[in-house]
Amino acid sequence: MSTDLEKILRPVDNPAPIFPPKYMTLAGGETLVIRQVDRDEIPDILPHVEPLIHVERDFYDIVAARVYAELLGYYRYRVQDEYVLVAQLDGELCAVVNGRRFNPEVGVSLHTLSLRRGLRVGAHAFAAKMEYHFDYLKQKEVLIVAESPIGFRRWMIEYKLEKRFETPHELGGVPSFALTREIFERVRPTLLTGHRPVPANLLAKAKAKIMPPSDPPKPPMDLMAATRSQSDNTGSALLLQRQVLGGQPKAVAKPKKAAARR
Amino acid sequence: MREVYVVGIGITSFSRLEYPLVEIAGYPAMMALKDAGLSSVDHVYVANMGAGRLNKQTGLASAVVDHLALTPAGAEAIENGPASGASAIKQGYMAVASGLHDTVLVTGAERMRAANSLETTDFVATLTHPLAEYIYGVTLPSLAGMFTRLYMDKYGVTSRHLSMVAVKAHANAMLNPFAHLHELITMDGIEDGPDAGTNNPMVADPLRFYDCCPVSDGGACLILATGEVAKKLKKPMVRLAGVGQATDTHAVHERKDPTEVTAVRLAAQQAFGMAGFKPSQVDVAELHDAFTILEIVESEEAGFFKKGEGHKALEKGLTKIGGQIPINTSGGLKAKGHPVGATGVGQAHEIVLQLRGEAGARQVKGAKRGFTCNFGGFGNNVVCLAFQREG
């Protein structure tokens, strides 16, 4: 009985072509491998996405939370026609991108999560996702939204996307932008790169293990939190200056409100 | 006039600093006070370009002097576009040299990343001519792109030369813990390899992604004092030996030859003239490379190389650390970062560090004379400084 119910809850089985892995040389000379991952690998990715939910910077919190849910949805068979690509440097997880087929002709871009900033890793991974929709799934267009100004600049401006504002996007129901095949062909020479087949040793290393990101985005750095916490925030920082110039911080006075509560 | 010495320095990381602008100005100032061993100064200058617009804060100098508990010292903010930093140092120089004050603190600070990159690009573009440039959509990258194309056509500079500047800057920034970009890049990755086109896409033809500086937050501080004060503090004696400033037409197209950056030439000549040494005697320089082309151009206009030969010097490695005249050892604006109002102070900080022999892995051996070029507007307001180690 429970097995039958699970069949109802699961998405319809709808096989799709596989994204053939590719590789490229980054600005720093490293080799990036982008490949599709199967459900079995999702548990290896989730632990590296979860910490980013707590990074209140560049909308990492909301993007990571949604990616986590989407990956879990894929793993638990609760999303129809989803796929996940990863970008890896020497096995290290650098980016996760995902999307799904809305119907045979229209794709939906879900998220692009960069776990390594700089070197345009996220841009390469996003371009690979679009390549998958157009060159392998043979779709006519992909609906896209941005959840951060960085995403807006990268997708809406760099790709010069078309407005599809009459179509609410699956992510929050906000107006969609569309990457059409015509636009994709226009940007292909400048924004899409990659070589196939991936050398066997590179691909084997990527598949052997999804390694944790070596320098993931972190919560905002607050270099002066320690000193600021010991002074008021009105600007009268005589105490603060004494501490810095004196080298050793003085004992921290307990906040008045906290003391009052006790 | 009295001689003026740099007796204290401080700096923040140039990156994204998510705390109030007043603290970005205050932190390096406290470090500089500590470095100098001072607890008060006579006057404070705060260099900043965007507080009113990007951070919705005016009267920044009053806030900073109070934050630092330096009241009742006089305080004022200096806004001169991206040359605000060196302009503020110039004001500090004049105050000490004239006898008005004995000790002056000059702190530069900017918090640009409080706004998104579109707003920031527009904010910086407001320094262009409002009726002849800005209203037509001109931005600094677009002006620099047109300038670069002219320079390429006239002097044979190529995209490859620009990439060489970027690779050098990123390599130097790897040696600077305060630099914004800690990313090694290679000629293969951004210029020669099969994926270089997508790694390094066009921004404003012919300038590409790695030809442009990042948008940074950051602060830097210098404390200037008389020779008498400097001797008492027992720090290495670095003298601010020369100051030069020149302007040019606001609209770039009104210049007889836009490839001639006359204001840099004149400001550098003034600075060297006052300092009493020649460009050929300079050991290390920080030039305002908001775009890679500017390092090449300024290296010529400042007198380090003949006009049109900066790119040839680059090819020969003369501007690398260990070369004839190391340029932008800090990583420059290109990789150290460009918090506009703080940039000129940051450049001076690097030179003082070098002349003190405290620049660590990027130290230029035996450096005794240094130079900075802080390029405001698009070459329409330039401040150059010359420094000399004594003793």
Boltz contact constraints between the chains, C-beta under 6 A:
constraints:
  - contact:
      token1: [A, 24]
      token2: [B, 195]
      max_distance: 6.0
  - contact:
      token1: [A, 25]
      token2: [B, 189]
      max_distance: 6.0
  - contact:
      token1: [A, 25]
      token2: [B, 193]
      max_distance: 6.0
  - contact:
      token1: [A, 25]
      token2: [B, 195]
      max_distance: 6.0
  - contact:
      token1: [A, 26]
      token2: [B, 189]
      max_distance: 6.0
  - contact:
      token1: [A, 27]
      token2: [B, 185]
      max_distance: 6.0
  - contact:
      token1: [A, 27]
      token2: [B, 189]
      max_distance: 6.0
  - contact:
      token1: [A, 27]
      token2: [B, 190]
      max_distance: 6.0
  - contact:
      token1: [A, 27]
      token2: [B, 199]
      max_distance: 6.0
  - contact:
      token1: [A, 28]
      token2: [B, 184]
      max_distance: 6.0
  - contact:
      token1: [A, 28]
      token2: [B, 185]
      max_distance: 6.0
  - contact:
      token1: [A, 28]
      token2: [B, 189]
      max_distance: 6.0
  - contact:
      token1: [A, 29]
      token2: [B, 186]
      max_distance: 6.0
  - contact:
      token1: [A, 29]
      token2: [B, 188]
      max_distance: 6.0
  - contact:
      token1: [A, 29]
      token2: [B, 189]
      max_distance: 6.0
  - contact:
      token1: [A, 118]
      token2: [B, 183]
      max_distance: 6.0
  - contact:
      token1: [A, 120]
      token2: [B, 199]
      max_distance: 6.0
  - contact:
      token1: [A, 149]
      token2: [B, 116]
      max_distance: 6.0
  - contact:
      token1: [A, 190]
      token2: [B, 201]
      max_distance: 6.0
  - contact:
      token1: [A, 191]
      token2: [B, 198]
      max_distance: 6.0
  - contact:
      token1: [A, 193]
      token2: [B, 195]
      max_distance: 6.0
  - contact:
      token1: [A, 193]
      token2: [B, 198]
      max_distance: 6.0
  - contact:
      token1: [A, 220]
      token2: [B, 18]
      max_distance: 6.0
  - contact:
      token1: [A, 222]
      token2: [B, 19]
      max_distance: 6.0
  - contact:
      token1: [A, 224]
      token2: [B, 23]
      max_distance: 6.0
  - contact:
      token1: [A, 224]
      token2: [B, 27]
      max_distance: 6.0
  - contact:
      token1: [A, 235]
      token2: [B, 66]
      max_distance: 6.0
  - contact:
      token1: [A, 235]
      token2: [B, 67]
      max_distance: 6.0
  - contact:
      token1: [A, 237]
      token2: [B, 67]
      max_distance: 6.0
  - contact:
      token1: [A, 237]
      token2: [B, 69]
      max_distance: 6.0
  - contact:
      token1: [A, 238]
      token2: [B, 69]
      max_distance: 6.0
  - contact:
      token1: [A, 241]
      token2: [B, 69]
      max_distance: 6.0
  - contact:
      token1: [A, 244]
      token2: [B, 30]
      max_distance: 6.0
  - contact:
      token1: [A, 245]
      token2: [B, 34]
      max_distance: 6.0
  - contact:
      token1: [A, 245]
      token2: [B, 39]
      max_distance: 6.0
